[in-house]
Amino acid sequence: MASVLALDQGTTGSTALVFSHDASVLGRGYREFTQHFPKPGWVEHDPLEIWRVTVEAAREAIEHAGVTPSTIGIANQRETVVVWDRHTGEPLHRALVWQDRRTAQRCRALSEEYGAGYVATRTGLVWDPYFSATKIEWLLEQVPGLRSRAEAGDAVFGTIDSWLVYKLTSGRAFVTDHSNASRTLLYGISRFDWDDELLGLFGVPRISLPEIRKSSEVVGFSDPDHLGIEVPIAGIAGDQQAALFGQACWEPGEAKCTYGTGAFLLMHVGGDRKTRESDTGVLTTVACDATGAPTYALEGSVFVAGAAVQWLRDGLGLIESAAETEDLARSIADNGGVYFVPALVGLGSPHWEPEARGTIVGLTRGATRAHLARAALESMAYSVKDVALAMERASGVRLSELNVDGGAAANGWLMQFQADVMGVRVVRPRLVETTALGAAGLAGLATGVWRNSADFAQSRDVSWFEPGAQQEALFGSWQRAVETALYWARGS
């Protein structure tokens, strides 16, 4: 039976999984790598270390599987920028990571000069150092001789997917996919191509950027010197879009939410862009349809989700493990009027208020640690609904079903409450590595491991939570708490 090697290259480590046709994990490998913080707010990675640990993880997974994968799929941390010599493959600077904030002042200046509408219309994004363009601009200005080398095509820029494909093919392929390109601030999201006006604004030569390909198609072949196999590389997607694909969200209204430190909600909205991002607080990004062709999704980021539970444990000492929160939430009949706005690092979508801070309202002498634990869990569900409503306003598309993954998805009480708050079915897969599965699916569909998307979807094993009693009154009270946090942040 054919199998797929999925490389899930993340912010702190590289995971490799070998999947069979029924989505069983045959082999697994994992390696962490070093985080570099040269100055406050600066975050860098060593591209060669990322390459080394990815190869090590892949070799380990193949060895454990005891089979030769027939194709390779790649999912990756998005927005992180690598610059290297196109001829030798040597990096010319450490990678600038998506978390890096060194270009914040430049983004503020761009926002003041051009306004939010300009960038939202062209890219679906906002002026923020999170994205790749100002990182590339910074490298062009700060690395001696880099601009002339880039203009000659000798120095090239790519996100992590481009770097790994280049290295796996020993320099024969220099490509990216639409989902990763759409996170750069250099990509015209209505044209599915690099935007010449934005390239000019940031001074980025088109010749220095990779060719944009479909997420599901053969883009090159792995050099056997690296993994011991020569097979097609046929799937590429940014991590969040890969998870959306792995959750089989291919139709408008289908969505997935990953509950980690934060929560990332993506909703498929189809092939026709009808969104108003700049006034709704959500972003438009490129995702994949069932064939891997580019289509649209809306994206929202909740900065604090699981981190709220970590704060209860590490900051307040109220619990010893995250799992305790489920029993605590079940131990009381209701939240006792206690609401928590988890703005511990500001508010993300849809409010985008960096000065907001964590706010707890409704405390009485009867409030206990159980009420605080329940309020923290409820805040995740309310935050996700807040983003979902913004997405519906932006697109006119009704969210029909929520697919979930990530650590907090294991909390059955939270998932049932999420279904009740949203008023839609919440679907939870048995396999938690949906990002890697999505990369595998994209590669396997392009190479015949799965006959079609329906064949791939049948490999998913899921359980679900049906919505029960609606919780509109509770959500309304939480929204009042959010207004309190925003009032505090803005001083009026």
Stockholm file with secondary structure:
# STOCKHOLM 1.0

chainA/1-492         MASVLALDQGTTGSTALVFSHDASVLGRGYREFTQHFPKPGWVEHDPLEIWRVTVEAAREAIEHAGVTPSTIGIANQRETVVVWDRHTGEPLHRALVWQDRRTAQRCRALSEEYGAGYVATRTGLVWDPYFSATKIEWLLEQVPGLRSRAEAGDAVFGTIDSWLVYKLTSGRAFVTDHSNASRTLLYGISRFDWDDELLGLFGVPRISLPEIRKSSEVVGFSDPDHLGIEVPIAGIAGDQQAALFGQACWEPGEAKCTYGTGAFLLMHVGGDRKTRESDTGVLTTVACDATGAPTYALEGSVFVAGAAVQWLRDGLGLIESAAETEDLARSIADNGGVYFVPALVGLGSPHWEPEARGTIVGLTRGATRAHLARAALESMAYSVKDVALAMERASGVRLSELNVDGGAAANGWLMQFQADVMGVRVVRPRLVETTALGAAGLAGLATGVWRNSADFAQSRDVSWFEPGAQQEALFGSWQRAVETALYWARGS
#=GR chainA/1-492 SS CCCEEEEEECSSEEEEEEECTTCCEEEEEEEECCCBCSSTTCCEECHHHHHHHHHHHHHHHHHHHTSCCSEEEEEECSSCBEEEETTTCCBSSCEECTTCCTTHHHHHHHHHHHCHHHHHHHHSCCSCTTSSHHHHHHHHHHSTTHHHHHHTTSEEEECHHHHHHHHHTTTSCCEEEHHHHTTSSCEETTTTEECHHHHHHHTCCGGGSCEEECSEEEEEECCHHHHSCCCEEEEEEEHHHHHHHHTTCCSTTEEEEEESSSEEEEEEEESSCCCCGGGTTCEEEEEECTTSCEEEEEEEEESCSHHHHHIIIIISCCCSSTTHHHHHHHTSSSCTTCEEECCTTCBCTTTCBTTCCCEEECCCTTCCHHHHHHHHHHHHHHHHHHHHHHHHHHHCCCCCEEEEEEGGGGCHHHHHHHHHHHTSEEEEESCSCHHHHHHHHHHHHHHTSSSSHHHHHTTCCEEEECCCSCCHHHHHHHHHHHHHHHHHHHTC
#=GC SS_cons         CCCEEEEEECSSEEEEEEECTTCCEEEEEEEECCCBCSSTTCCEECHHHHHHHHHHHHHHHHHHHTSCCSEEEEEECSSCBEEEETTTCCBSSCEECTTCCTTHHHHHHHHHHHCHHHHHHHHSCCSCTTSSHHHHHHHHHHSTTHHHHHHTTSEEEECHHHHHHHHHTTTSCCEEEHHHHTTSSCEETTTTEECHHHHHHHTCCGGGSCEEECSEEEEEECCHHHHSCCCEEEEEEEHHHHHHHHTTCCSTTEEEEEESSSEEEEEEEESSCCCCGGGTTCEEEEEECTTSCEEEEEEEEESCSHHHHHIIIIISCCCSSTTHHHHHHHTSSSCTTCEEECCTTCBCTTTCBTTCCCEEECCCTTCCHHHHHHHHHHHHHHHHHHHHHHHHHHHCCCCCEEEEEEGGGGCHHHHHHHHHHHTSEEEEESCSCHHHHHHHHHHHHHHTSSSSHHHHHTTCCEEEECCCSCCHHHHHHHHHHHHHHHHHHHTC
//
